[in-house]
């Protein structure tokens, strides 16, 4: 029983660390960190416009967020976890000093929330379902991206 408890504790710790590392890739502006924690066939739902699938697809997004918000930070407020599943409530903060979705730098400090659910297999994030508060961000910036 003790061995099983220790195994489960280690599994939960490993899974949480994988998810936390995904967010660290943004805060540390280090896209290659995702290679250590995302499964090769990672499914990001929904994909951003023009986003490639798999770990390679998130790297340009990490880079564009870093350019738009050079001081970007992802702060995790809550984690709910079961074996193979990690739910996260977090907040992204930064100063808008570069173009984002066609919106020129405003110099405004912003904060917007995200909620994500991850599945983890063999210590790697397999699937991420996410919802960011883009509406709240655009309200803070005082403008919305142009519609095509």
N, C-alpha and C positions, 0 to 999 in steps of 0.2 A: 504493500500500500504506500509506504513512504517513497519507494523508488518511482511508482507511478505519479505521485504528487510532484516529486522533483522533476520528472520528465515533462509533466504538463506545465509546471512553472517555467521551465527552460523553453518549451515551445512557445508559450505566450510571450515571454521576454523577447525571443528571436523574432516573432511576428510583429510585435510592436516596434522593435528597433528597425525592421525593414521599412515600415510605414513612416516612422520618424525620419529615416534617412531620405526618403522621397522628398519630404518637406525641406530637409536640410539642403538638398540640391538647389532649391530656390534661394533660401536665405544665404547660403555660402556662394551662390552664383557658380556652382560647380556641376554642370550638366552630366559629366561622366560618372558622378555618384550613382545615378540611376542604374548604371550597368551592374552594380553590385546587389541591387535589391528588386529589380523588375524582371519578371520571367521574360524569356525571349519572345513569347507570343502574348505579352501583356495587352489586355484589352482596356482602353480608356474610353469610357462612355459618358457623354457623347464626345466624339472627336471635334476639335476646333476646326473651323473652316480651313481647308488645305492641309490639315494635320495628317501626317503619315501614321500608320498604325505601328504598334510596338514601341520599345524604348527609344528608338531613333526619332520617333515623332514628337516626343516631349522635349527633346534637347533644344530645338529652335525656340520653343515656347519659353523655356527657362532663360535662354539668351535674350529674347525680346522683352521679357518682364524685367530682367536685370538692366537692360538699356533704358527702359521707361522709368524704372524705379531703382536707381543705383543703391539705395539704402533699404531695399526690400527685406522684410522679415515676415516669416510665417510663424505665428504663435499658436500652439495647440492649447485649447482651453479644456476640452473634454475628450476622453477616449473611452469607448465602450467596446469590450472585447469578449469574444468567445473563440474557442479553437477554430482557426481558419478564417475568422472574420474580425475586422477592426473597423469601428465607426469613429469618425473624428469630427469635432466641431472646432474650427480654427478661425484665425483672423490674419489677413494679409495687410501689412502696413508699409508705407513708403512715401517718398516725395516724388511727385510726377515731374521728372526732369528730362524725359525723352518722349518721343512719339509713341503712341499706343493706339492701335486701331484707326490710324489716320488723325488722331487728335494730337496736336502739337503740345509740347511741354507747357504746363500751366504753373509749375512751381508750388502747387498745392500739396500739402500733406494729406494723405488719404488713409482710410481704413475700411476694409470690406471683408465680409464673412464668407466662409465656405463650409460646406458640409459634404463629407465624403464617406463612402462605404467601400471597403477593400476586402477582397478574398485573398488569402495567402495559402500557397501550397509549397511544401518543402522549403520554407523560409523565404520564398520569393513572392512578391505581390503579383497576382495573376490577373485580377480585374479591379478596376476602380470606377465607381459610379460617383459623379461629382456634380455639385451645384454651387456656383459662386454667385455672389450678389452683384452682378455686373450693373444692374439698374442703380443700386446704391452708389457704386463707384462713379458712374457717369453723372449722377446728380451732384456728387462732390466736386467733380471736374467742371461742372457747369455746362456740359455739352455731351452729345451723343454721337457715335460714329455715323458718317453719312451712309444712307441706304443705297444699295446698288439698284 
